[in-house]
Amino acid sequence: SIDSVDYPELSYGSNQIANELRANLHVSFTITERATGNKVWTVSKLFTETLNTSTNPTSLQANKNGAMLKISQDISEMIYLHIINKIMRPVDDTQ
């Protein structure tokens, strides 16, 4: 689930006008094994990405969309790597 989204100002240029924002996306999710219904991995994490601001609303929205796309790719990669790591590392039941 998406818990929160915000865009705080990060840096300022001349006349104290923000020229960089930070996209903050806090998400929570659970990976569940289909066969057993067991929860395998639960995550609650804040992801961030820096973006340029713009006086043009269309450009600003495009920059925000680009930041969210990058964050979604980061989330996807994190999930993929976690799953691959679990598949490649067999569980040792002897311990």
C-alpha atoms as one frame of an Amber mdcrd trajectory, in Angstrom:
protein
   0.000   0.000   0.000   1.041   3.590  -0.468   1.217   5.098   2.995   2.255
   8.643   2.046   3.578  10.825  -0.762   5.110  14.264  -0.383   7.494  16.623
  -2.157   9.447  18.704   0.362  11.717  21.463  -0.906  15.345  20.395  -0.909
  17.459  23.324  -2.095  16.950  26.964  -2.922  18.302  29.248  -5.601  18.183
  32.984  -5.921  15.327  34.856  -4.251  14.775  31.883  -1.918  12.852  29.979
  -4.616  13.119  26.183  -4.449  15.023  24.663  -7.362  15.030  21.041  -6.144
  12.388  18.892  -4.528  12.569  15.456  -2.993   9.893  12.928  -3.842   9.145
  10.852  -0.737   7.061   7.715  -1.147   6.396   5.551   1.898   5.096   2.084
   1.012   4.184  -1.095   2.871   3.779  -4.524   1.322   3.883  -8.214   2.114
   5.103 -11.065  -0.082   3.047 -14.193   0.570   3.792 -17.740  -0.571   0.782
 -18.822  -2.635   0.988 -22.518  -1.814   0.984 -22.102   1.960  -0.318 -18.595
   2.518   2.709 -17.920   4.724   4.038 -14.381   4.830   7.565 -14.529   3.440
   8.594 -10.876   3.630   6.988  -7.740   5.022   8.352  -4.297   4.197   7.537
  -0.773   5.342   9.991   1.646   3.757  10.504   5.226   2.645  11.880   5.690
  -0.879  13.228   9.049  -2.055  14.264  10.628  -5.331  15.474  14.158  -6.060
  13.845  16.164  -8.831  14.124  19.636 -10.331  11.321  22.083  -9.821   9.917
  24.291 -12.563   7.716  27.351 -12.862   5.969  25.523 -15.703   3.284  23.266
 -14.154   3.527  20.761 -17.020   7.295  20.402 -16.581   6.952  20.130 -12.811
   4.364  17.351 -13.165   6.582  15.544 -15.690   9.497  15.755 -13.217   7.310
  14.395 -10.405   6.130  11.560 -12.660   9.745  10.768 -13.572  10.720  10.632
  -9.892   7.815   8.286  -9.098   8.764   6.083 -12.069  12.340   5.825 -10.753
  11.065   4.975  -7.260   8.725   2.306  -8.657  11.660   0.780 -10.554  13.709
   0.785  -7.327  10.878  -0.994  -5.487  10.537  -3.562  -8.279  14.277  -4.227
  -8.273  14.318  -4.629  -4.489  11.484  -7.188  -4.630  13.084  -9.054  -7.548
  16.481  -9.271  -5.846  14.911 -10.448  -2.592  12.962 -13.207  -4.349  15.978
 -14.314  -6.415  18.127 -14.362  -3.278  15.589 -16.612  -1.524  15.333 -18.975
  -4.524  19.107 -19.242  -4.941  19.733 -19.902  -1.244  18.173 -23.227  -0.261
  16.787 -23.497   3.245  18.926 -25.675   5.524  16.488 -27.728   7.633  19.274
 -29.476   9.556  19.931 -26.518  11.866
